[in-house]
Amino acid sequence: MSSEQQLFDETPLRRFEYDDSVVLAADVGALDDASVDVVDGTIIVVAGDEQYEQEVPEAADGRAFINNGVLTIELSDEEDSN
């Protein structure tokens, strides 16, 4: 993954690498009724009647949240999280 790519084929996505994790961030705008979850290695964002899915790398343990219109996805190596 490059330092900037696209999420859900539309939204620019920034990548920040740290010693024990990778953080992906995307400005998704004001989505009053949006929710996000990570299920079985897939990030699922639901906004209104739309649903978007993005796969998480197999070796990563992920969590995601939306705050003030910024979608944040934190990925850590499963071996490091034990």
Backbone bond lengths (Angstrom), bond angles and torsions (degrees), N, CA, C in turn:
res aa  C-N    CA-C-N  psi(-1)  N-CA   C-N-CA  omega(-1)  CA-C   N-CA-C  phi
1 M - - - 1.435 - - 1.523 109.24 -
2 S 1.265 116.72 137.58 1.462 120.34 176.61 1.524 109.39 -83.22
3 S 1.343 115.87 174.83 1.453 119.03 -179.20 1.526 111.74 -71.34
4 E 1.321 116.16 -18.74 1.467 118.96 174.02 1.516 108.25 -140.59
5 Q 1.313 116.05 128.07 1.457 121.93 177.75 1.510 107.74 -147.63
6 Q 1.319 117.62 -161.72 1.454 119.35 -177.42 1.510 110.66 -119.27
7 L 1.319 114.46 143.90 1.448 122.76 177.16 1.515 107.89 -105.58
8 F 1.312 117.43 133.95 1.458 122.45 179.48 1.529 111.33 55.05
9 D 1.324 117.21 31.89 1.470 124.26 175.86 1.522 114.51 65.71
10 E 1.344 119.65 8.42 1.455 120.49 -177.35 1.525 113.16 -138.43
11 T 1.311 117.50 -45.17 1.453 122.69 -169.47 1.526 111.28 -88.79
12 P 1.330 117.83 126.64 1.473 119.59 175.93 1.529 110.44 -60.37
13 L 1.316 115.69 138.26 1.456 123.08 -175.72 1.520 108.87 -124.99
14 R 1.316 117.54 129.40 1.464 122.56 177.58 1.517 109.06 -102.34
15 R 1.313 116.13 144.00 1.469 122.37 -179.36 1.523 108.84 -118.48
16 F 1.324 115.44 130.25 1.458 122.40 177.88 1.525 107.71 -123.32
17 E 1.341 117.25 122.79 1.459 120.99 -178.16 1.519 110.22 -104.06
18 Y 1.341 114.67 132.77 1.450 122.88 177.25 1.521 108.31 -122.86
19 D 1.328 118.16 173.15 1.464 121.61 -177.73 1.521 112.89 -56.45
20 D 1.334 117.26 -41.84 1.457 120.52 -173.53 1.526 114.63 -115.38
21 S 1.338 116.81 4.13 1.465 118.10 -177.86 1.531 111.26 -161.03
22 V 1.318 113.30 169.83 1.459 122.56 173.58 1.522 106.21 -126.35
23 V 1.323 116.59 134.00 1.454 121.47 178.35 1.522 108.31 -116.35
24 L 1.322 116.01 127.79 1.451 123.06 176.66 1.516 107.56 -109.63
25 A 1.321 117.74 133.71 1.463 120.84 -177.93 1.522 109.66 -134.33
26 A 1.328 114.93 139.39 1.461 121.26 178.81 1.519 109.17 -141.12
27 D 1.329 116.36 135.31 1.459 121.33 175.60 1.524 106.95 -84.31
28 V 1.320 115.83 106.79 1.459 120.58 -177.71 1.518 111.95 -99.24
29 G 1.332 116.92 1.88 1.454 120.98 178.10 1.513 111.87 79.94
30 A 1.307 115.03 -177.82 1.462 121.38 -178.15 1.516 109.82 -75.87
31 L 1.292 115.73 102.55 1.464 121.99 178.17 1.518 107.57 -115.71
32 D 1.328 116.50 92.05 1.459 120.94 -175.08 1.520 113.37 -60.26
33 D 1.299 116.83 -36.15 1.458 119.84 -174.78 1.523 112.50 -109.98
34 A 1.327 118.30 26.64 1.464 122.01 -177.32 1.522 110.78 -87.41
35 S 1.323 114.65 147.67 1.459 120.81 173.43 1.520 108.43 -140.85
36 V 1.315 115.83 156.22 1.456 120.89 -179.29 1.520 109.01 -139.90
37 D 1.337 115.51 146.72 1.453 121.10 177.91 1.520 108.43 -153.44
38 V 1.320 116.20 159.34 1.461 122.01 174.29 1.523 106.31 -114.41
39 V 1.335 115.67 119.67 1.455 121.57 -177.79 1.522 108.85 -130.60
40 D 1.324 116.20 121.70 1.470 122.00 176.78 1.525 112.53 47.89
41 G 1.325 117.66 46.12 1.452 121.46 176.11 1.513 115.20 78.67
42 T 1.324 117.08 14.70 1.459 121.54 178.99 1.521 109.65 -127.00
43 I 1.324 116.66 130.24 1.454 121.60 173.92 1.518 106.52 -85.34
44 I 1.325 116.79 127.15 1.463 122.05 -178.65 1.524 108.16 -120.61
45 V 1.326 115.66 121.05 1.459 121.76 176.45 1.521 107.25 -113.33
46 V 1.334 116.14 127.28 1.458 121.70 177.31 1.521 107.31 -117.61
47 A 1.335 115.80 123.10 1.468 122.28 179.00 1.517 107.63 -133.44
48 G 1.320 116.06 108.37 1.462 119.55 -177.34 1.515 110.27 63.89
49 D 1.327 116.55 -124.90 1.461 122.02 178.54 1.525 113.16 -92.37
50 E 1.325 117.03 0.59 1.463 121.62 -177.15 1.524 110.87 -99.12
51 Q 1.340 116.18 144.16 1.455 122.10 174.51 1.519 108.44 -130.91
52 Y 1.329 115.93 133.88 1.459 122.62 179.93 1.514 108.39 -124.05
53 E 1.333 116.13 142.42 1.454 120.97 179.62 1.514 110.30 -130.63
54 Q 1.341 115.43 143.47 1.462 122.18 178.61 1.529 107.37 -142.05
55 E 1.312 117.40 130.86 1.459 121.50 179.63 1.524 110.72 -73.57
56 V 1.330 116.12 144.87 1.456 123.79 173.76 1.524 106.84 -97.68
57 P 1.343 119.23 141.35 1.469 119.53 176.70 1.531 111.00 -53.00
58 E 1.332 116.84 141.11 1.467 122.17 -173.88 1.523 113.93 -55.22
59 A 1.309 118.22 -38.80 1.460 121.35 -174.84 1.521 112.55 -85.01
60 A 1.311 118.03 9.98 1.463 120.23 -175.53 1.524 111.72 -112.29
61 D 1.323 113.89 146.61 1.456 122.34 172.33 1.521 105.18 -103.63
62 G 1.333 118.27 124.88 1.458 119.38 -172.82 1.513 114.38 -122.30
63 R 1.325 114.30 153.75 1.461 121.75 169.23 1.509 106.46 -140.92
64 A 1.320 116.59 153.34 1.461 120.82 -175.43 1.514 110.15 -144.00
65 F 1.337 114.96 150.84 1.456 120.45 176.71 1.522 109.18 -156.22
66 I 1.335 116.39 160.48 1.458 123.24 176.45 1.521 107.19 -119.44
67 N 1.331 116.21 129.56 1.458 121.50 178.15 1.522 108.62 -141.52
68 N 1.323 116.98 122.09 1.473 122.47 179.41 1.534 112.44 53.25
69 G 1.318 117.30 39.93 1.452 121.72 176.24 1.513 115.31 80.57
70 V 1.343 117.77 7.72 1.460 121.10 177.94 1.524 108.55 -112.17
71 L 1.328 115.41 119.91 1.452 121.95 174.95 1.520 107.40 -84.77
72 T 1.327 116.74 124.16 1.458 121.74 179.06 1.518 108.63 -119.86
73 I 1.332 115.03 130.57 1.454 121.93 178.88 1.522 106.74 -122.70
74 E 1.323 116.49 119.54 1.452 121.70 179.73 1.525 108.48 -105.95
75 L 1.318 116.69 123.48 1.452 122.50 179.97 1.520 108.65 -117.65
76 S 1.319 116.46 128.67 1.453 120.05 174.79 1.511 108.17 -126.40
77 D 1.310 116.07 151.15 1.450 121.60 178.46 1.512 108.12 -64.43
78 E 1.325 118.33 129.65 1.466 121.45 -177.46 1.512 111.76 -57.40
79 E 1.338 117.92 -33.62 1.451 120.81 179.45 1.523 110.71 -66.30
80 D 1.353 117.73 -35.46 1.459 121.60 179.87 1.507 112.82 -74.65
81 S 1.341 118.11 -23.79 1.449 120.92 -176.05 1.518 113.14 -83.67
82 N 1.331 117.95 -7.79 1.487 121.48 179.28 1.491 110.86 -87.57
